Amino acid sequence: MAGYKAHLATGMALGLSAGIGLVLFAVISLTYLPLIFVAVIIGSFLPDLDSDTGIPVKLLFFVLGIILAASVGYYLYDEVEASVYAIVVGVWGTFGSINFALKYLFKRLTTHRGIMHSLVGVIVAILILNSAFLAMGLQIFDSLLFSGAIGIGYLGHLVLDETISIVNLSGIPFIPKKSLGTALKLSSSSLRMNIALLVIILVLLYLNGILITG
Ligand SMILES: [Zn+2]
C-alpha cells in the first residue's frame, strides 16, 4: 500500500497535468486551474477513507460534523428561534451523532481495500459528487468538471496502490505481494454486493438525470 506522501505527490502531479492539459486544449480558462489542482488532490485521498485508522476518515467526519452542526445551530437560532439550551443540545447532538454513530456505521460497512478500491468505486464517487454539486446549484459543465477531476485523482490513487503492489516483490522476484489485484479490481467478488452496487449506480444516474433536467 502506497503511503500518504506518495499519494499526495501523485495527486499533485496529476492535478497539475490535468489542469494544464485542459487549459491548453481551451476546455477551461486559467482561473479554473487551482480548483482542478485541488479537486484532483482531494480525489487522490478519497479511496483510503475505507482505512479505519487513516487521517482521511477522521477529517471527513470532523469537517462534515462541523458543517452540519453549524447548519443545525443556525437553523435553530434563525428559523425556530429556539432557546440557547436547545441550540447547544442541537449543535452537540448533531456533531456527536456524525462523529460517533455515523462514523461507526461507515467503518463497519467499509473494509480496507474493499469496494472503494475498485473501478466501480470510481464511478459511484463521480456520480455522488456530481449530484451533490448539481444540488448545490453548480452548472452542469462545472459539476462534471470538478467531479471528473476528483475521479481522476481517485483513479490515480488506485493505479498507484496497484503499481506498488507489483513493484514490492516481498524480497522474492516474481512473487507479488498479497495485496496485488486488490486496488484496481473492477468490482466486488460478492454477487450480492455487485447487485447492490448496480442498484446504487442506477439510482444515482436517475438522480443525476432529474437534477440536470429539473
Ligand atoms: Zn489505497
Residues whose N, C-alpha, C, O or C-beta is under 5 A from the ligand:
A	BS01	ZN	P47 D48 D161
